[in-house]
Amino acid sequence: MAVGALILIYAGVVVRSILRLPQGGKKAEEVADAIRQGANAYLIRQSKTLAPFVIVLAVLIGLFTGAATGVAFVAGVVCSALAGFFGMLVSVRSNSRTAKAAEEGLAQALGVAVKGGSVTGLALVGLGLLGIGAIYYLTSSVAVLVGFGFGASLISLFARVGGGIYTKAADVGADLVGKIEKGIPEDDPRNPAVIADNVGDNVGDCAGMAADLFESYVVTIIAAMLLGAAMGPQFVTLPLLVGIIGAIASVLGLYAIRLGKSHNIMNALYKGVAATCIIAAVGFSLISFDAYVTAALLVGVVATGLMFKITEYYTSKEFPPVKEVAKAAQTGAGTNLIAGLAVGMQSTALPVLVIIGAIIASFAAASAAGIPGVYGIAIAAVAMLSLTGIVITLDAYGPITDNAGGIAEMSGAPSRVRKITDELDSVGNTTKATTKGFAIAGAALGALALFAAFAEETGLQTINILDPRVTVGLFIGGLLPFLFSSFLMKAVGKAAFDIVEEVRRQFRTNKGIMSGKTKPDYARVVDISTQAALKELLVPGALAVLSPLAVGLLLGPAALGGLLAGAIVSGFLLALFMSTSGAAWDNAKKYVEDGNFGGKGSDTHKAAVVGDTVGDPFKDTAGPSLNALIKVLNTVSLVFAAFIVANALKII
Amino acid sequence: MAVGALILIYAGVVVRSILRLPQGGKKAEEVADAIRQGANAYLIRQSKTLAPFVIVLAVLIGLFTGAATGVAFVAGVVCSALAGFFGMLVSVRSNSRTAKAAEEGLAQALGVAVKGGSVTGLALVGLGLLGIGAIYYLTSSVAVLVGFGFGASLISLFARVGGGIYTKAADVGADLVGKIEKGIPEDDPRNPAVIADNVGDNVGDCAGMAADLFESYVVTIIAAMLLGAAMGPQFVTLPLLVGIIGAIASVLGLYAIRLGKSHNIMNALYKGVAATCIIAAVGFSLISFDAYVTAALLVGVVATGLMFKITEYYTSKEFPPVKEVAKAAQTGAGTNLIAGLAVGMQSTALPVLVIIGAIIASFAAASAAGIPGVYGIAIAAVAMLSLTGIVITLDAYGPITDNAGGIAEMSGAPSRVRKITDELDSVGNTTKATTKGFAIAGAALGALALFAAFAEETGLQTINILDPRVTVGLFIGGLLPFLFSSFLMKAVGKAAFDIVEEVRRQFRTNKGIMSGKTKPDYARVVDISTQAALKELLVPGALAVLSPLAVGLLLGPAALGGLLAGAIVSGFLLALFMSTSGAAWDNAKKYVEDGNFGGKGSDTHKAAVVGDTVGDPFKDTAGPSLNALIKVLNTVSLVFAAFIVANALKII
């Protein structure tokens, strides 16, 4: 609790230092204001939409599992929302300051962007530790903590889904009319959808990712505590201690982010990650009471490093996969798409090996230490997610630099400044992709820990695949990620269509926009995006919350166990496939824009743009939402475990 | 055995009646000859490539599981290859006769095409019953039959993979240069890839599909016999009797295919399916010894009907999904692709409900009859696959009419004739899609029966998902379909690239081709396609055969059980997703070509063509190959079950 509070105070200090920085000229400020207002409007509307849903669920949880759990649920909702809100508030204030700092040089601009990003990371970790610490201190009950975790889950689902729909509908809408039909550049102030697009970066990449990782962070710690509760008090506190070490390591790691002589931004950021990993590893060995337990914790750190490298290999334009996708664009959009889909499918292999390697190694280490193997898996997951602070910093850096680029472009900054913001933004694209790999692997390991906790809570000793109920559960669980993704892809398509219509209407009815004489009606597009995102959010949300309850109550807890296992496997694979394909298309397009295979404006480029368009909802809407889905399925099952065991109908 | 032999004799009679029909003019005959030679060359080369592989495996099986099983394995290989070969021989002779019959009218042409298609169906069913009957008669050992099933599996894998790569590489290559770069129509004789494209229809859709369903057919019967062996002799013969009933019903059903007054071809074909279903249902109730057993059998028949209807809904241009995909093409290739991917993902839901409904209903029915529930699931699968004869007729009808259209076009037949072949071909596209739904569901149910037989053979009472070995198995199993698909997609891309280069070279170096003065070098393109398909076949083949052995030996039979379950679920979902997306794009393009949203040549049409190109390897290479993959994984595990149990290292 104290560490959580201290981190939040530290975050406050960072925020003050950011707010003191200069903001750039009046024009830049205008743009930043518009983005800020749009982002706030979205978050407020989202909160209002979800409030009744949250209240009903809180009452249900209170009735079926106790009032304390219901209250903890609301606390989880509030903390998760605050983590995203807080991060975004700072993010939308750091963007113009980064653009301003770019006037002084790359190092200065990088410093501001990293500082801004770190606030999201710090807020998330601080709120997580504070929330878990406070509830555990007050109730000494891990069961109540599960309510807190479910609250975090629910918000992460809605933030990922809503934010993902918002950001891509706006992005696709802006590109289809602006870039393709009107031939104006990205972030051109004449595009009526440009502000919505920039808002989308914040609500999707910043608030959505923050809520996602906040959830993984807290639910994994809680699951490990729950598994440890049957083993003794030191096993309950260990996950919390690991979380604290990771948080401290993340704060210290921030100071290691320094631009070297080579001016390589990516390396500067990686220095921070590497320092955090080393500090955390040392810290873990200090707090651990057994060399084998330390080994299990180190598994999580190693898995983090591997996921970063693997994701970078498949999504960075430095390596063969992206180059091959770009090369395939030479024979048209069709072959570009086939190549990207193939890369995405292939990219699932190494992460699966990392996950199964982590499962086997941490299980074996725990068994060697004489403790249950599943606990080993759970603390390896906690160790991995304890690094969330630094990871989220890198991720939140993305929308800040993206927006900074947009603000520089829209406020007509000199080309020297724009070159710096472009450089920062290009690295932001890579970090957005690599942190996604971490988030997916973290979600899978976290979900596995939750799954083990679910079995513990329901008293299931075996979940036997040969039992047809479990087989049925496996099929339903495997299906959910596909069905969920299809809803989200359709939602983006529909919302983008509405935005295209509106942007076309504005260009048509107001000729002054294209000539730059009148300002377009940005707010109208922001409004359409907001409405669309919130409207499309409820069906997938209901699907995620109700299907485990339905299967559990109709077919029993073992079938529900099958569902959870099926969803974890299928969701993990599909999330990797979609995220990697999307990022590979995105960077293949950028690789062509760098002057390869004909460069910008060539037929190859046009083909690559099609891939990028398809990749947008893949990598930024459906893919990341699956993380939230597999965790929500597990937390809802965990919260209602006792209720399901007591009331299952078991129709076969 | 006798029934199998009788059906083969009947097939011979049908063949004679086809060969007596007139073939059309000299020009049509030339084209048909070229297709025939290409198809034969491919099958012969494929057999030669696979021979060493088969011999090595036969020796290994003989050593580890007994000489009789090794011999049965070779018999399975030979029967499966013969089924495909026989069907294709007739198919490539029926195409020109269908084109000729089209001169007389629609009903006549339909009659020839259905007759031609029925030979594949009859050959398959006849060889299956004959092979199983003969081996069981000679050895009275179900264990030896498993070797036969594995032989069929292996060929189906290679036929699906090799045929799938061949057909789509040729198709994509022909379209990219012919249609898009040169602007010449489909099946234009000036296109050097046109013969390879038509050969591909035969080796992919006809021989590939025949091997796939032959495998599902025999392995499901064998798995049910194996499960029945522990229960008593009547349970061993029941699956065989069900197979016989289905075969007879299919033959009788063929006579119900009649063009009504409305001249609706699809309805004519459906009459045959409906008649077969009704006759089979009556037959099942006559041979069954228990009302509940009859109910389990009827589950298979109902599932067949539902799969046809569901697949048709998602892939026919009469229904909303395809229309929506076509509509999305109005805003470009990107939105067309997003819509198609979303439809594909959504289309997995209802088939999953059919499968789980079938599992629950047949399990409950068997339990009510006082016999093990898994046996109920197995005989429901057998009942479904007993209808293979009629289903394959509809499927093999596809390449015959497609080729007939090509021959009519290339031989310059009058437009009246081409209109008829086009009409037949358009229905062929639908039947190709709907039979795929049946094949996927049949593969999934068949694989589930094999999975149960695997548990029986290994003596596993439980396969516990909470055991981390099983969890690891689930992840690996879930991964395999993704990895396998990525290999195939890449293989198509590479092979298509080679063909594009060759076609471009021919157009460049020989100016006479475009003006129609000289004939292009068809054989060279056929050769490239053949080589590419066979070269790319070995890695995925090895992956499918070796991964279950590796997991079983390293982590034990329970982990292998996890792998099989993971692969069935993930393979089933991915196969549905890819097949439906592909068919939806294909028919969305056709819907636009019918004059909707701007019609042929419009920007919408161009966007729809991109979707179709991406869909080709989805629906005709990767998607269908997954059927073979999930069955091979199960048959190889079943064949080596005892060996794995005895020699597993169990490293954790």
HADDOCK unambig.tbl for C-alpha pairs under 7 A between the chains (distance, minus, plus):
assign (segid A and resid 333 and name CA) (segid B and resid 610 and name CA) 6.51 0.50 0.50
assign (segid A and resid 334 and name CA) (segid B and resid 610 and name CA) 5.05 0.50 0.50
assign (segid A and resid 334 and name CA) (segid B and resid 613 and name CA) 5.51 0.50 0.50
assign (segid A and resid 334 and name CA) (segid B and resid 614 and name CA) 5.32 0.50 0.50
assign (segid A and resid 335 and name CA) (segid B and resid 493 and name CA) 6.84 0.50 0.50
assign (segid A and resid 337 and name CA) (segid B and resid 614 and name CA) 6.61 0.50 0.50
assign (segid A and resid 338 and name CA) (segid B and resid 489 and name CA) 6.69 0.50 0.50
assign (segid A and resid 338 and name CA) (segid B and resid 614 and name CA) 5.76 0.50 0.50
assign (segid A and resid 339 and name CA) (segid B and resid 490 and name CA) 6.64 0.50 0.50
assign (segid A and resid 342 and name CA) (segid B and resid 486 and name CA) 4.41 0.50 0.50
assign (segid A and resid 342 and name CA) (segid B and resid 489 and name CA) 5.76 0.50 0.50
assign (segid A and resid 342 and name CA) (segid B and resid 490 and name CA) 6.16 0.50 0.50
assign (segid A and resid 343 and name CA) (segid B and resid 486 and name CA) 6.88 0.50 0.50
assign (segid A and resid 345 and name CA) (segid B and resid 482 and name CA) 5.20 0.50 0.50
assign (segid A and resid 345 and name CA) (segid B and resid 483 and name CA) 5.98 0.50 0.50
assign (segid A and resid 345 and name CA) (segid B and resid 486 and name CA) 5.35 0.50 0.50
assign (segid A and resid 346 and name CA) (segid B and resid 482 and name CA) 6.82 0.50 0.50
assign (segid A and resid 346 and name CA) (segid B and resid 483 and name CA) 5.25 0.50 0.50
assign (segid A and resid 346 and name CA) (segid B and resid 486 and name CA) 5.42 0.50 0.50
assign (segid A and resid 348 and name CA) (segid B and resid 479 and name CA) 6.98 0.50 0.50
assign (segid A and resid 349 and name CA) (segid B and resid 479 and name CA) 6.61 0.50 0.50
assign (segid A and resid 349 and name CA) (segid B and resid 483 and name CA) 6.68 0.50 0.50
assign (segid A and resid 352 and name CA) (segid B and resid 475 and name CA) 6.75 0.50 0.50
assign (segid A and resid 356 and name CA) (segid B and resid 472 and name CA) 5.52 0.50 0.50
assign (segid A and resid 364 and name CA) (segid B and resid 652 and name CA) 6.97 0.50 0.50
assign (segid A and resid 462 and name CA) (segid B and resid 464 and name CA) 5.25 0.50 0.50
assign (segid A and resid 462 and name CA) (segid B and resid 466 and name CA) 6.30 0.50 0.50
assign (segid A and resid 463 and name CA) (segid B and resid 464 and name CA) 5.02 0.50 0.50
assign (segid A and resid 463 and name CA) (segid B and resid 465 and name CA) 5.44 0.50 0.50
assign (segid A and resid 463 and name CA) (segid B and resid 466 and name CA) 6.39 0.50 0.50
assign (segid A and resid 464 and name CA) (segid B and resid 462 and name CA) 5.27 0.50 0.50
assign (segid A and resid 464 and name CA) (segid B and resid 463 and name CA) 5.02 0.50 0.50
assign (segid A and resid 464 and name CA) (segid B and resid 464 and name CA) 4.56 0.50 0.50
assign (segid A and resid 464 and name CA) (segid B and resid 465 and name CA) 6.42 0.50 0.50
assign (segid A and resid 465 and name CA) (segid B and resid 463 and name CA) 5.46 0.50 0.50
assign (segid A and resid 465 and name CA) (segid B and resid 464 and name CA) 6.42 0.50 0.50
assign (segid A and resid 465 and name CA) (segid B and resid 465 and name CA) 6.90 0.50 0.50
assign (segid A and resid 466 and name CA) (segid B and resid 462 and name CA) 6.32 0.50 0.50
assign (segid A and resid 466 and name CA) (segid B and resid 463 and name CA) 6.40 0.50 0.50
assign (segid A and resid 472 and name CA) (segid B and resid 356 and name CA) 5.51 0.50 0.50
assign (segid A and resid 475 and name CA) (segid B and resid 352 and name CA) 6.73 0.50 0.50
assign (segid A and resid 475 and name CA) (segid B and resid 569 and name CA) 5.82 0.50 0.50
assign (segid A and resid 478 and name CA) (segid B and resid 569 and name CA) 6.44 0.50 0.50
assign (segid A and resid 478 and name CA) (segid B and resid 570 and name CA) 6.77 0.50 0.50
assign (segid A and resid 479 and name CA) (segid B and resid 348 and name CA) 6.97 0.50 0.50
assign (segid A and resid 479 and name CA) (segid B and resid 349 and name CA) 6.60 0.50 0.50
assign (segid A and resid 479 and name CA) (segid B and resid 573 and name CA) 6.92 0.50 0.50
assign (segid A and resid 482 and name CA) (segid B and resid 345 and name CA) 5.19 0.50 0.50
assign (segid A and resid 482 and name CA) (segid B and resid 346 and name CA) 6.79 0.50 0.50
assign (segid A and resid 483 and name CA) (segid B and resid 345 and name CA) 5.98 0.50 0.50
assign (segid A and resid 483 and name CA) (segid B and resid 346 and name CA) 5.23 0.50 0.50
assign (segid A and resid 483 and name CA) (segid B and resid 349 and name CA) 6.67 0.50 0.50
assign (segid A and resid 486 and name CA) (segid B and resid 342 and name CA) 4.39 0.50 0.50
assign (segid A and resid 486 and name CA) (segid B and resid 343 and name CA) 6.86 0.50 0.50
assign (segid A and resid 486 and name CA) (segid B and resid 345 and name CA) 5.33 0.50 0.50
assign (segid A and resid 486 and name CA) (segid B and resid 346 and name CA) 5.40 0.50 0.50
assign (segid A and resid 489 and name CA) (segid B and resid 338 and name CA) 6.68 0.50 0.50
assign (segid A and resid 489 and name CA) (segid B and resid 342 and name CA) 5.77 0.50 0.50
assign (segid A and resid 490 and name CA) (segid B and resid 339 and name CA) 6.63 0.50 0.50
assign (segid A and resid 490 and name CA) (segid B and resid 342 and name CA) 6.16 0.50 0.50
assign (segid A and resid 493 and name CA) (segid B and resid 335 and name CA) 6.83 0.50 0.50
assign (segid A and resid 569 and name CA) (segid B and resid 475 and name CA) 5.82 0.50 0.50
assign (segid A and resid 569 and name CA) (segid B and resid 478 and name CA) 6.45 0.50 0.50
assign (segid A and resid 570 and name CA) (segid B and resid 478 and name CA) 6.78 0.50 0.50
assign (segid A and resid 570 and name CA) (segid B and resid 570 and name CA) 6.60 0.50 0.50
assign (segid A and resid 573 and name CA) (segid B and resid 479 and name CA) 6.94 0.50 0.50
assign (segid A and resid 610 and name CA) (segid B and resid 333 and name CA) 6.52 0.50 0.50
assign (segid A and resid 610 and name CA) (segid B and resid 334 and name CA) 5.05 0.50 0.50
assign (segid A and resid 613 and name CA) (segid B and resid 334 and name CA) 5.51 0.50 0.50
assign (segid A and resid 614 and name CA) (segid B and resid 334 and name CA) 5.32 0.50 0.50
assign (segid A and resid 614 and name CA) (segid B and resid 337 and name CA) 6.62 0.50 0.50
assign (segid A and resid 614 and name CA) (segid B and resid 338 and name CA) 5.76 0.50 0.50
assign (segid A and resid 652 and name CA) (segid B and resid 364 and name CA) 6.91 0.50 0.50
